[in-house]
Amino acid sequence: MQQEGKIVIVTGASSGIGQATKIKLREKGALVYNLDLFNDEANDEFYIHCDVSDFESVKQSVDQIFNKHQKLDLLFANAGIHLVGNIEETKIEDFEHVLSVNLKSVFYTLKAVLPYMRNQSKGSIVLMGSDQSFVGKGKSAVYGLTKGAIGQLTKSTAIDYAEHNIRVNCICPGTIETPLLYNAVEGFIKRTNLEKDTILDSLKKAQPINRIAQPYEVANVVCFLLSDDASFVTGSLYSVDGGYTCQ
Ligand code: NAI
C-alpha cells in the first residue's frame, strides 16, 4: 500500500530492522524521520539525533516534527539493545540501562506522540516486541522482561486509544540478521564458551523455517500493520519468527 506524504517516525532507523522499514516506507512515498543516536546516511534531512531513553530528547524531536508538518501519521517504536545474562550475571547499571533504552523509551515515545494523534483522531503505531514477548529464553532476564512488558503495553494502549481511531500493534520477530544479533552472539560466547557457529546454527534450527531471517522480512509486516490494509487490526502481537513460538 502506498503511503504518499505520510509523516512517519521510526526510532532506531540507522541500522537493522528500523533501517529496512525506513527504506521500504520511503519507497512508498512516506516522509520518514529517523530518531537515532547516529545517522547512517550523509545529509539525511529527516534524521534527528535523539536518545530514546531520555524523555526530553524524545519530546523535543516529536514536537519538532509535528510543528513542521502539523500532523503525525505513523510511529514505529523500534530502537532497542540486547543484553545476555541471568539475574546474577546482570549488573544493576546494565539492568537500568536496558530498561531505559528498551522499555521506558517506548512509554516516552507514546507519551510524546499520542496527544497529537488523539487530536487528529487518527494514527497507527507499531511497537517492537520479540519472540520473548511470548516465551522465556535462557540468559535473557532483562531483555525478555522489556519485550514481555511491551506486549502488555501494546494491549492496554490499543484499548485506551481505539475510540480515538488509533491502532497499536506489536511486532514480534524471531532471530533476524542484524548487528544486534551479532552483539547477542558475542554475549553468549562470553557467558557459555560455545563457538560462534554453534550458536548461530542452533538459533537457525530453533526456527522451523530453518534459517535466520533478513530485516526486510520484518519490515514488510511492520509496513502492513502501519497501513490502512490492517484497518481492523489492533492490540495484536504479530509473530514474524519462522514458526519459533508456535511449537
Ligand atoms: P540494530 O542494532 O541493528 O538497530 C538498533 C538501532 O537502535 C540502532 O540504529 C541503534 O543506534 C538504535 N538505538 C539504540 N539505542 C538507542 C537510543 N538510546 N536512542 C536512539 N536509538 C538507539 O538492531 P535490530 O536487530 O534492528 O533491533 C531493532 C529492534 O528489534 C530492537 O528493539 C530489538 O530488540 C528488536 N528485535 C531484534 C531481533 C533480532 O534478532 N535482530 C529479534 C526481535 C526483536
Boltz pocket constraint, residues with backbone or C-beta under 6 A from the ligand:
constraints:
  - pocket:
      binder: B
      contacts: [[A, 11], [A, 12], [A, 13], [A, 14], [A, 15], [A, 16], [A, 17], [A, 18], [A, 35], [A, 36], [A, 37], [A, 38], [A, 50], [A, 51], [A, 52], [A, 53], [A, 78], [A, 79], [A, 80], [A, 81], [A, 82], [A, 101], [A, 128], [A, 129], [A, 130], [A, 131], [A, 172], [A, 173], [A, 174], [A, 175], [A, 176], [A, 177], [A, 178], [A, 179], [A, 180], [A, 181]]
      max_distance: 6.0
